[in-house]
Amino acid sequence: MIINESLHLYSTFLNAQSALQS
């Protein structure tokens, strides 16, 4: 589903953000 793909991309984005903030 498109929603599932969007959630995957969003979680990847959040992981990148938290990695930058650390």
C-alpha positions in Angstrom: 0.0 0.0 0.0 1.0 3.6 -0.6 0.4 4.5 3.0 2.8 1.7 4.2 5.5 3.0 1.8 5.0 6.5 3.1 5.4 5.3 6.7 8.6 3.6 5.8 10.0 6.7 4.2 8.9 8.8 7.2 10.5 6.5 9.7 13.7 6.6 7.6 13.6 10.4 7.7 13.1 10.3 11.5 16.1 8.0 11.8 18.3 10.4 9.8 17.1 13.4 11.9 17.9 11.7 15.2 21.3 10.6 13.9 22.1 14.2 13.0 21.0 15.5 16.4 23.1 13.0 18.3 
